[in-house]
Amino acid sequence: MTAFIEMFITFAALAALCLFVGARTSLPSGAAPLAVLCATMLWYSLMGCFDLLFPAGLLWFAAALAAAAALALRRKEIRWKELFGPGMVFFLIAGLVVIGLFALRQPTFMEWDEFTFWGIAPKVVKSTGRLYTLEPGSMVGVTYVPGLVMLDQAFQFLGAAFMPWKVFAAYDLLYFAVFAAALSMFRRRGWRMAVPMAVVLTLLPYLLTVYYRGIYVQPIYMSSYADIPMGLLFGAGLALYFAAEKKTPAVLTAAALAVTAESVAKDMGFALCLVAAALICFDLLFVERGEVVFARLRGVWAKLCWCALTVLAPLGAFFGWALHMQAALGLSRFDLGGSEEMGMVEMVATGLVELVSPRKSEKFAQIADGMYKAFFTTKLSMFGSGLTVVLVILALLALAYLCGDRVQKARAAWFAALSTLGFAAFYIFNIFTYAYIFKGQEALGLSNYNRYIYPYYIGWMLAALALLGKSLADGRAQRT
């Protein structure tokens, strides 16, 4: 009961921040929870690197208290009906349900990697009050980026003991915030379309991760593995950006926060965040026709500034973590180790040369051939193989094209083409990691293939659903 009260107070503080952001900025209210949680991840990650987790928590709750006071003082100025749109209501209800359910059942860690890092790291942070790199112990993944562990710390902050179920609840709240952002194009009167879309979004992680050959039901919403949240965060910035009617500074700042949070969700998240940043920047520069403002700048210069921020923010997070690793552990983030003992840049350069070379090494050729066949034959989702998933996503984008206006048609068409190109680049990058980092049978057998590939599918389909939802919402608005 005590743990439930602690979690409820933290959730109430989170809700106050979300409502304040939704009420006092031009950000759609449904997108506010995602912006707040991404900012929370980055805030705790930054402060953790400086060994200031306790002050970080105090300041976070102080900000929540100030937000609640501001909402109370200006309650007559706030349009409460618009604030409680489908996205915000979905987040608040789903969040309360999952907190109550987990507090009652109190699930614990079950999977192997939870006992080597993903479950142990949050416990180390809560027990010591320090980032796990400052108390490395024997955790295998001590060099992993801290975003998701720090998100959990925000919900573990209150209370004296570490509670495993809070880890699952923290991750699920992030999921619901991502779904709420994808629902943010539906206004107060858009419940008829928002409800079925919310059901589809809630099922999305399950549909794209439970594969046919599995024997046991996978605990999608009770796992501390980073793969699903990494995939959802990949699509989060895209969904938030495409769902917004106007690309206001608040919307573009929130999209940049989501892209940056993706870069600290897991190491592979950096590759995914660059794809997301590229897709957002292209649309902003070549498709968006509305006015874009950056400080006093307008037009193309404002767009270029927002593009720079969207790209430089995750790069800053990447290099900032590299500096922390060097200072705390004496390790280089650019040294990937593995079977070939390559650095990051060397791996990509070597892989590109070998990819186009007619004379490939035997290991590279076998892995490339295996990855090619896996795309057509490996049943990694409820839809079937990767090819089937891609066809479903492209079908959703085709519907978004058919239902959209002229600008939305261009947006859907360009996104379909460029996101497919991004998937090809991501797939090839995974070939490089198997060829130059993995060893022996783990490399040749494509160990954990599904976990490395489905994050792109999850984010890709999330963005496609957001584009389709925007086309449908715009069509309904025009008819009424």
C-alpha positions in Angstrom: 0.0 0.0 0.0 2.8 2.4 0.8 4.5 1.8 -2.5 1.2 2.5 -4.3 0.8 5.8 -2.5 4.4 6.8 -3.4 3.7 5.9 -7.1 0.3 7.7 -7.0 1.9 10.9 -5.7 4.6 10.7 -8.4 1.9 10.2 -11.0 -0.1 13.1 -9.7 3.1 15.3 -9.9 3.6 14.1 -13.5 -0.1 14.8 -14.3 0.3 18.4 -13.0 3.4 18.9 -15.2 1.5 17.5 -18.2 -1.6 19.6 -17.6 0.6 22.7 -17.2 2.5 22.1 -20.4 -0.8 21.4 -22.2 -2.5 24.6 -20.8 0.4 27.0 -21.1 2.0 26.1 -24.4 0.9 25.6 -28.0 1.6 21.9 -27.7 -1.5 19.7 -28.2 -2.6 18.4 -24.8 -2.2 14.7 -25.9 1.5 15.3 -26.7 2.2 16.9 -23.3 2.9 13.7 -21.4 5.4 12.6 -24.0 7.2 15.9 -23.8 7.3 15.8 -20.0 8.5 12.2 -19.8 11.2 12.7 -22.4 12.4 15.9 -20.5 12.3 13.8 -17.3 14.6 11.1 -18.8 17.0 13.7 -20.1 17.0 15.7 -16.8 17.7 12.7 -14.6 20.3 11.4 -17.0 22.2 14.7 -17.1 22.1 15.2 -13.3 23.0 11.5 -12.8 26.2 12.0 -14.8 27.2 14.7 -12.3 26.2 12.5 -9.3 23.3 14.8 -8.4 20.3 12.4 -8.5 18.8 13.5 -5.2 18.8 17.3 -6.1 17.4 16.3 -9.5 14.4 14.6 -7.8 13.8 17.5 -5.4 13.8 20.0 -8.3 11.5 17.8 -10.4 8.9 17.6 -7.6 9.4 21.3 -6.9 8.6 22.0 -10.6 5.5 19.7 -10.3 4.3 21.6 -7.2 4.8 25.0 -9.0 2.9 23.7 -12.0 0.0 22.6 -9.8 -0.1 26.0 -8.0 -0.1 27.8 -11.4 -3.0 25.6 -12.6 -4.9 26.4 -9.5 -4.3 30.1 -9.6 -5.2 30.4 -13.3 -7.9 27.8 -13.4 -10.5 30.3 -14.8 -8.2 31.1 -17.8 -7.7 27.5 -18.8 -9.9 25.8 -21.4 -10.3 22.6 -19.4 -12.6 20.9 -22.0 -9.9 21.2 -24.7 -7.2 20.2 -22.3 -8.9 17.0 -21.5 -8.9 15.7 -25.1 -8.7 12.1 -26.1 -4.9 11.8 -25.8 -4.7 13.3 -22.4 -7.7 11.3 -21.1 -6.2 8.1 -22.5 -2.9 8.7 -20.8 -4.4 9.6 -17.4 -6.8 6.6 -17.3 -4.3 4.1 -18.7 -1.7 5.3 -16.3 -3.9 4.9 -13.2 -5.0 1.5 -14.3 -1.5 0.1 -14.8 -0.3 1.6 -11.5 -3.2 0.1 -9.7 -2.7 -3.3 -11.4 1.0 -3.6 -10.8 0.7 -2.3 -7.2 -1.8 -5.1 -6.6 0.0 -7.9 -8.4 3.6 -6.7 -7.8 5.3 -8.5 -10.7 9.0 -9.2 -10.5 11.8 -9.7 -13.0 11.8 -12.9 -15.0 14.1 -12.6 -18.0 17.9 -13.2 -18.2 19.0 -9.7 -19.2 16.9 -8.2 -16.4 19.3 -9.9 -14.0 22.4 -8.8 -15.8 21.5 -5.1 -16.3 17.9 -4.0 -17.1 16.5 -4.9 -13.8 19.7 -4.7 -11.7 20.7 -1.2 -12.8 17.6 0.5 -11.5 18.0 -1.4 -8.2 21.7 -0.2 -8.0 20.6 3.4 -8.7 17.9 3.3 -6.0 20.0 1.5 -3.4 23.1 3.7 -3.8 21.5 7.0 -4.9 24.1 7.2 -7.8 24.2 6.4 -11.5 25.3 2.8 -12.1 28.5 3.9 -13.9 29.6 5.3 -10.5 28.9 2.0 -8.8 29.7 -0.5 -11.6 29.8 -3.7 -9.6 29.5 -6.8 -11.9 26.7 -5.7 -14.3 27.4 -6.8 -17.8 25.9 -3.7 -19.5 27.3 -1.0 -17.3 28.3 1.1 -20.3 24.7 1.2 -21.6 23.0 4.6 -22.0 21.0 5.6 -18.9 17.7 7.1 -20.3 15.3 4.3 -19.3 16.9 3.6 -16.0 16.7 7.2 -15.1 13.0 7.3 -16.1 12.5 4.6 -13.6 14.5 6.5 -11.0 11.9 9.3 -11.3 9.3 6.9 -10.1 11.5 5.2 -7.5 12.5 8.6 -6.0 9.8 8.5 -3.3 10.2 5.6 -0.9 13.0 3.9 0.9 13.0 0.5 -0.9 13.4 -0.5 -4.5 10.2 -1.9 -6.1 10.6 -4.0 -9.3 7.0 -3.3 -10.4 7.7 0.4 -10.5 10.1 -0.3 -13.4 7.4 -1.9 -15.4 4.9 0.9 -14.5 7.4 3.6 -15.5 8.0 1.9 -18.9 4.3 1.5 -19.5 3.6 5.1 -18.7 6.1 6.0 -21.4 4.3 3.7 -23.8 1.0 5.4 -23.0 2.5 8.9 -23.4 3.7 7.9 -26.9 0.3 6.6 -27.8 -1.3 9.8 -26.4 1.0 11.8 -28.7 -0.1 9.8 -31.7 -3.8 10.5 -30.7 -3.1 14.3 -30.3 -4.6 15.2 -33.7 -8.0 14.2 -32.3 -9.7 17.0 -30.6 -12.5 16.9 -27.9 -15.1 15.9 -30.5 -13.0 13.2 -32.1 -13.7 10.4 -29.7 -15.3 8.2 -32.4 -12.0 7.8 -34.2 -9.8 8.2 -31.2 -11.1 5.2 -29.3 -10.4 2.5 -32.0 -7.1 4.2 -32.7 -6.2 3.9 -29.0 -7.0 0.2 -29.1 -4.8 -0.4 -32.1 -1.9 1.6 -30.6 -2.2 -0.3 -27.3 -2.0 -3.6 -29.2 0.9 -2.4 -31.4 3.8 -3.7 -29.2 2.1 -7.1 -28.9 1.3 -7.4 -32.6 4.9 -6.6 -33.6 6.9 -8.6 -31.1 5.1 -11.9 -30.3 6.2 -14.2 -33.1 4.6 -17.4 -34.1 7.3 -19.8 -33.2 7.3 -18.7 -29.6 5.9 -21.2 -27.1 5.1 -18.9 -24.2 3.1 -15.6 -24.2 5.6 -12.8 -24.0 5.1 -10.3 -21.1 5.0 -7.2 -23.3 3.9 -4.8 -20.6 5.8 -6.5 -17.8 9.4 -6.3 -19.2 12.3 -4.0 -18.4 14.0 -4.8 -21.7 14.8 -1.6 -23.7 13.8 -2.9 -27.1 10.1 -2.0 -27.1 10.5 1.5 -25.5 13.3 2.2 -27.9 11.1 1.3 -30.8 8.2 3.4 -29.5 10.5 6.3 -28.9 11.8 6.0 -32.5 8.2 6.6 -33.7 7.3 9.0 -30.9 9.0 12.1 -32.3 7.6 11.3 -35.8 4.1 10.7 -34.5 4.1 13.9 -32.5 5.4 15.9 -35.4 3.0 14.5 -38.0 0.0 14.6 -35.7 0.4 18.4 -35.0 -1.7 20.7 -37.2 0.8 23.6 -36.8 4.6 23.1 -36.4 4.8 25.6 -33.5 8.0 26.1 -31.4 6.4 23.9 -28.7 5.7 21.1 -31.1 9.2 21.2 -32.7 10.8 21.4 -29.2 8.9 18.3 -28.1 9.8 16.4 -31.2 13.5 17.3 -30.6 13.1 16.1 -27.0 11.7 12.8 -28.2 14.5 12.3 -30.7 17.1 13.0 -28.0 15.4 10.7 -25.5 15.6 8.0 -28.1 19.4 8.5 -28.3 19.7 7.6 -24.6 17.2 4.7 -24.5 19.7 2.1 -25.8 22.9 2.2 -27.8 21.1 1.2 -31.0 18.7 4.1 -30.3 21.3 6.5 -31.6 21.1 5.0 -35.1 17.3 5.1 -34.9 17.2 8.7 -33.6 19.3 9.9 -36.6 16.8 8.3 -38.9 13.9 10.0 -37.1 15.7 13.3 -37.1 16.4 13.0 -40.9 12.7 12.2 -41.6 11.5 15.2 -39.5 14.0 17.6 -41.1 13.2 16.6 -44.6 9.5 17.1 -44.1 10.0 20.4 -42.3 12.3 21.7 -45.1 10.5 20.4 -48.2 6.9 19.5 -47.4 5.7 21.7 -44.6 3.9 24.8 -46.0 2.9 26.5 -42.7 4.8 29.3 -41.0 7.6 28.1 -38.8 9.2 30.4 -36.2 12.5 30.2 -34.4 13.0 33.1 -32.0 12.8 36.1 -34.4 13.5 34.1 -37.5 10.9 33.1 -40.1 10.7 30.9 -43.1 13.6 28.8 -44.3 16.1 30.2 -41.8 13.8 29.2 -38.9 13.4 25.7 -40.4 17.1 25.3 -40.7 17.5 26.3 -37.1 15.0 23.7 -35.9 16.6 21.1 -38.1 20.0 21.9 -36.5 18.5 21.6 -33.0 16.8 18.3 -33.9 20.1 16.8 -35.1 22.5 18.5 -32.6 20.6 17.7 -29.5 21.0 13.9 -29.8 24.6 14.4 -31.0 25.2 16.3 -27.8 23.7 13.5 -25.7 25.8 11.0 -27.5 29.1 12.8 -27.0 28.1 13.8 -23.5 27.6 10.2 -22.5 31.0 9.4 -24.2 32.7 12.0 -22.0 31.0 10.5 -18.9 32.1 7.0 -19.8 35.6 8.2 -20.2 35.6 10.0 -16.9 33.8 7.4 -14.8 35.0 4.2 -16.3 38.0 5.1 -18.4 36.3 3.6 -21.5 35.8 4.9 -25.0 32.3 4.8 -26.4 33.8 4.6 -29.9 35.6 1.4 -29.2 33.0 -1.3 -29.9 35.3 -4.3 -29.2 33.7 -7.5 -30.4 35.1 -10.1 -32.8 37.1 -7.6 -34.9 38.0 -5.1 -32.2 36.8 -2.2 -34.4 35.9 1.3 -33.6 32.4 2.7 -34.5 33.6 4.7 -37.6 35.9 1.9 -38.7 33.0 -0.6 -38.5 30.7 1.5 -40.7 33.5 2.3 -43.2 34.7 -1.3 -43.4 31.1 -2.6 -43.8 30.2 -0.2 -46.6 33.4 -1.2 -48.5 32.7 -4.9 -48.0 29.0 -4.5 -48.9 29.7 -3.2 -52.4 32.8 -5.4 -52.9 32.4 -8.4 -55.2 34.8 -10.3 -52.9 33.3 -10.4 -49.5 34.7 -12.3 -46.5 33.1 -15.7 -45.9 31.6 -14.5 -42.6 30.2 -11.3 -44.0 28.7 -13.2 -47.0 27.0 -15.8 -44.8 25.5 -13.1 -42.5 24.3 -10.9 -45.4 22.7 -14.0 -47.0 21.1 -15.0 -43.7 19.8 -11.5 -43.1 18.3 -11.4 -46.6 16.5 -14.7 -46.1 15.4 -13.8 -42.6 13.5 -10.7 -43.9 11.3 -13.1 -46.0 11.1 -16.1 -43.8 11.5 -15.3 -40.1 8.1 -14.9 -38.5 8.9 -12.3 -35.9 5.4 -10.7 -35.5 1.7 -11.6 -35.5 1.7 -10.4 -39.1 4.4 -12.9 -40.1 7.7 -12.1 -41.7 9.4 -8.7 -42.0 8.2 -8.5 -45.6 4.6 -8.7 -44.5 5.1 -6.1 -41.8 6.6 -3.7 -44.4 3.6 -4.3 -46.7 1.2 -3.6 -43.9 3.0 -0.3 -43.0 3.1 0.8 -46.7 -0.7 0.0 -46.9 -1.4 2.3 -44.0 0.7 5.0 -45.6 -1.2 4.4 -48.9 -4.5 4.9 -47.0 -3.0 8.1 -45.4 -2.2 9.3 -49.0 -5.7 8.5 -50.3 -7.5 10.1 -47.4 -5.3 13.2 -47.1 -5.4 16.7 -48.7 -2.7 17.8 -51.1 0.0 18.5 -48.5 -0.9 15.3 -46.6 -0.6 13.3 -49.8 2.9 14.7 -50.4 3.8 14.1 -46.7 2.7 10.4 -46.8 4.4 9.7 -50.1 7.7 11.2 -49.1 7.6 9.5 -45.7 6.9 6.2 -47.3 9.8 6.5 -49.6 12.3 7.9 -47.1 11.3 5.7 -44.2 11.7 2.6 -46.4 15.2 3.9 -47.3 15.9 4.4 -43.6 14.8 0.8 -42.9 17.2 -0.5 -45.6 20.0 1.5 -44.0 19.1 0.3 -40.5 18.9 -3.3 -41.7 22.4 -3.0 -43.4 23.8 -1.5 -40.2 22.6 -4.6 -38.3 24.5 -6.8 -40.9 27.6 -4.8 -39.9 27.1 -5.4 -36.2 26.6 -9.2 -36.7 29.7 -9.3 -38.9 32.1 -7.3 -36.9 30.9 -7.4 -33.2 29.2 -10.8 -32.7 31.3 -13.9 -32.5 31.0 -17.5 -33.7 27.5 -19.0 -33.8 25.9 -16.0 -32.3 26.9 -14.1 -35.5 26.1 -16.8 -38.0 22.9 -17.8 -36.3 21.7 -14.1 -36.1 21.3 -14.2 -32.4 18.3 -12.2 -31.1 17.4 -11.1 -34.7 13.9 -10.3 -33.7 14.9 -8.0 -30.8 17.3 -6.0 -33.0 14.9 -5.6 -35.9 11.4 -5.1 -34.5 12.1 -1.7 -32.8 12.2 -0.1 -36.3 9.0 -1.8 -37.3 7.3 -0.6 -34.1 8.3 3.0 -34.6 7.6 2.9 -38.3 4.1 1.6 -37.9 3.4 4.0 -35.1 4.4 6.9 -37.4 2.3 5.4 -40.2 -0.8 5.2 -37.9 -0.2 8.8 -36.9 -0.2 9.9 -40.5 -3.3 7.9 -41.2 -5.0 9.4 -38.2 -4.1 12.9 -39.2 -5.6 12.3 -42.7 -8.8 11.0 -41.2 -9.0 13.8 -38.7 -8.5 16.4 -41.3 -11.1 14.8 -43.6 -13.6 14.8 -40.7 -12.9 18.5 -39.9 -13.5 19.4 -43.5 -16.8 17.6 -43.7 -18.0 19.3 -40.5 
